[in-house]
Amino acid sequence: MPRDIIRVTIEDLSQFAKTLRSDLPNPPSHVETLSLIARAAGYRNFQHLREKNTPLPQANDKQVRRALRYFDETGVMVEWPIRRGVRELCVWAIWANLPSRQKFHEREISALIDTYTHFRDAAQIRRTLVDMGLLARESDGSNYQRIHKRPPAEAQVLIQRIAARQKERS
């Protein structure tokens, strides 16, 4: 008789181990339980499991929804947010559209930024990108280049949702 393959996703392995331990008559310690689970899943120990499955930070969905309001269905930013946290999150979405490994003169980068905004204030967005360390600028302001960084969890989700909106539209 063939075996059925049943996949299980465990949101919180620590809580899973605690629940499992509570059902055992002579439970091992919490750390030992985590290691037993890891070995049963094919890893050397719990540290090996963590190394191979780095936990992803959870995005603040409320913050993402706030930032998403500043973009239309085509992914263009419609206004400049007043709140700094929301503003910086929105700037990540513009940053994601900038080509990497390419240098731009001030007018070129401004024109590119303007394609992603309705309110046409490229200078403010450019300054914010530089201040956030997302855009490198020559000291004389002649050349700009996108700096590659890993966006925070909220920015990753925002970028994905904007892309999904654009895909639905086309």
Phi and psi in degrees as GROMACS dihedral restraints (atoms count N, CA, C in turn):
[ dihedral_restraints ]
;  ai    aj    ak    al  type     phi  dphi    fc
    3     4     5     6     1   -71.5    20    10
    4     5     6     7     1   150.8    20    10
    6     7     8     9     1   -85.6    20    10
    7     8     9    10     1   140.7    20    10
    9    10    11    12     1   -85.1    20    10
   10    11    12    13     1   137.9    20    10
   12    13    14    15     1   -95.6    20    10
   13    14    15    16     1   120.9    20    10
   15    16    17    18     1  -119.4    20    10
   16    17    18    19     1   118.5    20    10
   18    19    20    21     1   -91.2    20    10
   19    20    21    22     1   139.4    20    10
   21    22    23    24     1  -126.8    20    10
   22    23    24    25     1   130.7    20    10
   24    25    26    27     1  -107.9    20    10
   25    26    27    28     1   125.7    20    10
   27    28    29    30     1  -109.3    20    10
   28    29    30    31     1   112.8    20    10
   30    31    32    33     1   -65.7    20    10
   31    32    33    34     1   -43.6    20    10
   33    34    35    36     1  -130.1    20    10
   34    35    36    37     1    99.3    20    10
   36    37    38    39     1   -64.7    20    10
   37    38    39    40     1   -35.1    20    10
   39    40    41    42     1   -62.3    20    10
   40    41    42    43     1   -46.8    20    10
   42    43    44    45     1   -65.1    20    10
   43    44    45    46     1   -38.2    20    10
   45    46    47    48     1   -59.4    20    10
   46    47    48    49     1   -45.2    20    10
   48    49    50    51     1   -63.8    20    10
   49    50    51    52     1   -40.4    20    10
   51    52    53    54     1   -63.3    20    10
   52    53    54    55     1   -42.7    20    10
   54    55    56    57     1   -65.5    20    10
   55    56    57    58     1   -42.3    20    10
   57    58    59    60     1   -62.2    20    10
   58    59    60    61     1   -44.4    20    10
   60    61    62    63     1   -61.4    20    10
   61    62    63    64     1   -37.1    20    10
   63    64    65    66     1   -66.5    20    10
   64    65    66    67     1   -20.1    20    10
   66    67    68    69     1   -92.9    20    10
   67    68    69    70     1    -3.0    20    10
   69    70    71    72     1   -97.1    20    10
   70    71    72    73     1   143.8    20    10
   72    73    74    75     1   -67.8    20    10
   73    74    75    76     1   -44.9    20    10
   75    76    77    78     1  -123.9    20    10
   76    77    78    79     1    79.6    20    10
   78    79    80    81     1   -71.9    20    10
   79    80    81    82     1   144.3    20    10
   81    82    83    84     1   -71.9    20    10
   82    83    84    85     1   172.9    20    10
   84    85    86    87     1   -64.7    20    10
   85    86    87    88     1   167.2    20    10
   87    88    89    90     1   -60.5    20    10
   88    89    90    91     1   -44.2    20    10
   90    91    92    93     1   -64.7    20    10
   91    92    93    94     1   -41.5    20    10
   93    94    95    96     1   -64.4    20    10
   94    95    96    97     1   -37.9    20    10
   96    97    98    99     1   -64.2    20    10
   97    98    99   100     1   -42.9    20    10
   99   100   101   102     1   -60.9    20    10
  100   101   102   103     1   -41.7    20    10
  102   103   104   105     1   -66.6    20    10
  103   104   105   106     1   -38.3    20    10
  105   106   107   108     1   -62.8    20    10
  106   107   108   109     1   -43.0    20    10
  108   109   110   111     1   -63.7    20    10
  109   110   111   112     1   -43.7    20    10
  111   112   113   114     1   -61.8    20    10
  112   113   114   115     1   -44.7    20    10
  114   115   116   117     1   -65.0    20    10
  115   116   117   118     1   -38.0    20    10
  117   118   119   120     1   -64.4    20    10
  118   119   120   121     1   -27.1    20    10
  120   121   122   123     1   -87.5    20    10
  121   122   123   124     1    -0.1    20    10
  123   124   125   126     1   100.5    20    10
  124   125   126   127     1    12.0    20    10
  126   127   128   129     1  -104.9    20    10
  127   128   129   130     1   159.0    20    10
  129   130   131   132     1   -64.9    20    10
  130   131   132   133     1   -44.3    20    10
  132   133   134   135     1  -161.6    20    10
  133   134   135   136     1  -176.4    20    10
  135   136   137   138     1   -64.6    20    10
  136   137   138   139     1   -37.9    20    10
  138   139   140   141     1   -62.3    20    10
  139   140   141   142     1   -38.8    20    10
  141   142   143   144     1   -64.9    20    10
  142   143   144   145     1   -42.4    20    10
  144   145   146   147     1   -60.5    20    10
  145   146   147   148     1   -45.1    20    10
  147   148   149   150     1   -63.1    20    10
  148   149   150   151     1   -39.7    20    10
  150   151   152   153     1   -63.2    20    10
  151   152   153   154     1   -40.7    20    10
  153   154   155   156     1   -82.5    20    10
  154   155   156   157     1   -17.3    20    10
  156   157   158   159     1  -131.5    20    10
  157   158   159   160     1    68.0    20    10
  159   160   161   162     1   -60.3    20    10
  160   161   162   163     1   126.7    20    10
  162   163   164   165     1   -65.0    20    10
  163   164   165   166     1   135.8    20    10
  165   166   167   168     1   -86.2    20    10
  166   167   168   169     1   138.8    20    10
  168   169   170   171     1   -67.5    20    10
  169   170   171   172     1   142.5    20    10
  171   172   173   174     1   -83.1    20    10
  172   173   174   175     1   132.7    20    10
  174   175   176   177     1   -80.5    20    10
  175   176   177   178     1   144.9    20    10
  177   178   179   180     1   -79.4    20    10
  178   179   180   181     1   101.6    20    10
  180   181   182   183     1   -64.5    20    10
  181   182   183   184     1   -33.1    20    10
  183   184   185   186     1   -62.8    20    10
  184   185   186   187     1   -43.3    20    10
  186   187   188   189     1   -65.1    20    10
  187   188   189   190     1   -39.8    20    10
  189   190   191   192     1   -64.4    20    10
  190   191   192   193     1   -43.9    20    10
  192   193   194   195     1   -62.6    20    10
  193   194   195   196     1   -39.6    20    10
  195   196   197   198     1   -59.8    20    10
  196   197   198   199     1   -46.7    20    10
  198   199   200   201     1   -67.8    20    10
  199   200   201   202     1   -36.3    20    10
  201   202   203   204     1   -62.9    20    10
  202   203   204   205     1   -26.4    20    10
  204   205   206   207     1   -64.2    20    10
  205   206   207   208     1   -20.2    20    10
  207   208   209   210     1   -87.6    20    10
  208   209   210   211     1     4.1    20    10
  210   211   212   213     1  -121.3    20    10
  211   212   213   214     1   140.8    20    10
  213   214   215   216     1   -84.2    20    10
  214   215   216   217     1  -177.4    20    10
  216   217   218   219     1   -67.7    20    10
  217   218   219   220     1   -15.3    20    10
  219   220   221   222     1   -91.8    20    10
  220   221   222   223     1    -1.6    20    10
  222   223   224   225     1    88.4    20    10
  223   224   225   226     1    12.2    20    10
  225   226   227   228     1   -94.8    20    10
  226   227   228   229     1   135.4    20    10
  228   229   230   231     1   -73.8    20    10
  229   230   231   232     1   126.9    20    10
  231   232   233   234     1   -94.3    20    10
  232   233   234   235     1   -26.8    20    10
  234   235   236   237     1  -154.9    20    10
  235   236   237   238     1   163.1    20    10
  237   238   239   240     1   -87.6    20    10
  238   239   240   241     1   119.7    20    10
  240   241   242   243     1   -66.2    20    10
  241   242   243   244     1   145.6    20    10
  243   244   245   246     1   -79.6    20    10
  244   245   246   247     1   -43.2    20    10
  246   247   248   249     1   -69.9    20    10
  247   248   249   250     1   131.7    20    10
  249   250   251   252     1   -61.8    20    10
  250   251   252   253     1   -44.1    20    10
  252   253   254   255     1   -61.5    20    10
  253   254   255   256     1   -42.5    20    10
  255   256   257   258     1   -69.3    20    10
  256   257   258   259     1   -40.3    20    10
  258   259   260   261     1   -60.6    20    10
  259   260   261   262     1   -46.1    20    10
  261   262   263   264     1   -65.7    20    10
  262   263   264   265     1   -34.5    20    10
  264   265   266   267     1   -66.2    20    10
  265   266   267   268     1   -41.8    20    10
  267   268   269   270     1   -64.1    20    10
  268   269   270   271     1   -36.1    20    10
  270   271   272   273     1   -65.0    20    10
  271   272   273   274     1   -32.4    20    10
  273   274   275   276     1   -59.2    20    10
  274   275   276   277     1   -38.3    20    10
  276   277   278   279     1   -65.7    20    10
  277   278   279   280     1   -36.9    20    10
  279   280   281   282     1   -70.0    20    10
  280   281   282   283     1   -43.0    20    10
  282   283   284   285     1   -55.0    20    10
  283   284   285   286     1   -40.4    20    10
  285   286   287   288     1   -62.3    20    10
  286   287   288   289     1   -23.9    20    10
  288   289   290   291     1   -87.2    20    10
  289   290   291   292     1   -12.1    20    10
  291   292   293   294     1   -79.1    20    10
  292   293   294   295     1   134.7    20    10
  294   295   296   297     1   -65.7    20    10
  295   296   297   298     1   140.8    20    10
  297   298   299   300     1   -92.2    20    10
  298   299   300   301     1   162.8    20    10
  300   301   302   303     1    57.2    20    10
  301   302   303   304     1    33.1    20    10
  303   304   305   306     1  -137.6    20    10
  304   305   306   307     1   135.3    20    10
  306   307   308   309     1   -95.2    20    10
  307   308   309   310     1   142.6    20    10
  309   310   311   312     1  -128.2    20    10
  310   311   312   313     1   144.5    20    10
  312   313   314   315     1   -77.3    20    10
  313   314   315   316     1   164.5    20    10
  315   316   317   318     1   -55.8    20    10
  316   317   318   319     1   -43.6    20    10
  318   319   320   321     1   -66.0    20    10
  319   320   321   322     1   -37.2    20    10
  321   322   323   324     1   -66.3    20    10
  322   323   324   325     1   -45.7    20    10
  324   325   326   327     1   -67.7    20    10
  325   326   327   328     1   -36.0    20    10
  327   328   329   330     1   -64.9    20    10
  328   329   330   331     1   -43.3    20    10
  330   331   332   333     1   -63.2    20    10
  331   332   333   334     1   -39.3    20    10
  333   334   335   336     1   -65.6    20    10
  334   335   336   337     1   -45.6    20    10
  336   337   338   339     1   -62.1    20    10
  337   338   339   340     1   -40.2    20    10
  339   340   341   342     1   -61.6    20    10
  340   341   342   343     1   -26.6    20    10
  342   343   344   345     1   -70.0    20    10
  343   344   345   346     1   -17.8    20    10
  345   346   347   348     1  -105.5    20    10
  346   347   348   349     1     9.4    20    10
  348   349   350   351     1  -137.9    20    10
  349   350   351   352     1   148.7    20    10
  351   352   353   354     1   -89.7    20    10
  352   353   354   355     1   -26.4    20    10
  354   355   356   357     1   -89.5    20    10
  355   356   357   358     1    -4.1    20    10
  357   358   359   360     1    51.3    20    10
  358   359   360   361     1    59.3    20    10
  360   361   362   363     1  -125.6    20    10
  361   362   363   364     1    64.4    20    10
  363   364   365   366     1   -60.7    20    10
  364   365   366   367     1   -34.2    20    10
  366   367   368   369     1   -61.9    20    10
  367   368   369   370     1   -43.4    20    10
  369   370   371   372     1   -65.5    20    10
  370   371   372   373     1   -42.3    20    10
  372   373   374   375     1   -68.9    20    10
  373   374   375   376     1   -40.6    20    10
  375   376   377   378     1   -59.3    20    10
  376   377   378   379     1   -46.9    20    10
  378   379   380   381     1   -61.4    20    10
  379   380   381   382     1   -41.4    20    10
  381   382   383   384     1   -64.5    20    10
  382   383   384   385     1   -42.6    20    10
  384   385   386   387     1   -60.2    20    10
  385   386   387   388     1   -41.4    20    10
  387   388   389   390     1   -67.1    20    10
  388   389   390   391     1   -45.7    20    10
  390   391   392   393     1   -61.5    20    10
  391   392   393   394     1   -35.0    20    10
  393   394   395   396     1   -80.8    20    10
  394   395   396   397     1    -4.8    20    10
  396   397   398   399     1    77.5    20    10
  397   398   399   400     1    22.1    20    10
  399   400   401   402     1   -98.3    20    10
  400   401   402   403     1   -12.7    20    10
  402   403   404   405     1  -138.4    20    10
  403   404   405   406     1   127.6    20    10
  405   406   407   408     1   -91.9    20    10
  406   407   408   409     1   143.6    20    10
  408   409   410   411     1  -133.0    20    10
  409   410   411   412     1   135.0    20    10
  411   412   413   414     1   -63.4    20    10
  412   413   414   415     1   152.8    20    10
  414   415   416   417     1   -60.5    20    10
  415   416   417   418     1   -30.0    20    10
  417   418   419   420     1   -88.7    20    10
  418   419   420   421     1     0.9    20    10
  420   421   422   423     1    77.1    20    10
  421   422   423   424     1    12.5    20    10
  423   424   425   426     1   -79.9    20    10
  424   425   426   427     1   -37.5    20    10
  426   427   428   429     1  -125.2    20    10
  427   428   429   430     1   141.4    20    10
  429   430   431   432     1  -126.5    20    10
  430   431   432   433     1   145.7    20    10
  432   433   434   435     1  -147.0    20    10
  433   434   435   436     1   135.7    20    10
  435   436   437   438     1   -66.7    20    10
  436   437   438   439     1   135.9    20    10
  438   439   440   441     1   -98.3    20    10
  439   440   441   442     1   131.3    20    10
  441   442   443   444     1   -80.0    20    10
  442   443   444   445     1   124.0    20    10
  444   445   446   447     1  -140.8    20    10
  445   446   447   448     1   158.8    20    10
  447   448   449   450     1   -86.3    20    10
  448   449   450   451     1   119.5    20    10
  450   451   452   453     1   -65.5    20    10
  451   452   453   454     1   149.0    20    10
  453   454   455   456     1   -63.9    20    10
  454   455   456   457     1   166.1    20    10
  456   457   458   459     1   -54.3    20    10
  457   458   459   460     1   -44.1    20    10
  459   460   461   462     1   -62.5    20    10
  460   461   462   463     1   -41.1    20    10
  462   463   464   465     1   -66.5    20    10
  463   464   465   466     1   -38.9    20    10
  465   466   467   468     1   -61.7    20    10
  466   467   468   469     1   -44.2    20    10
  468   469   470   471     1   -66.1    20    10
  469   470   471   472     1   -43.2    20    10
  471   472   473   474     1   -59.5    20    10
  472   473   474   475     1   -46.9    20    10
  474   475   476   477     1   -60.7    20    10
  475   476   477   478     1   -41.3    20    10
  477   478   479   480     1   -66.2    20    10
  478   479   480   481     1   -40.7    20    10
  480   481   482   483     1   -69.6    20    10
  481   482   483   484     1   -37.1    20    10
  483   484   485   486     1   -64.8    20    10
  484   485   486   487     1   -42.9    20    10
  486   487   488   489     1   -63.0    20    10
  487   488   489   490     1   -38.6    20    10
  489   490   491   492     1   -65.1    20    10
  490   491   492   493     1   -39.8    20    10
  492   493   494   495     1   -60.3    20    10
  493   494   495   496     1   -45.4    20    10
  495   496   497   498     1   -63.2    20    10
  496   497   498   499     1   -39.9    20    10
  498   499   500   501     1   -66.8    20    10
  499   500   501   502     1   -39.3    20    10
  501   502   503   504     1   -62.7    20    10
  502   503   504   505     1   -37.2    20    10
  504   505   506   507     1   -69.8    20    10
  505   506   507   508     1   -31.8    20    10
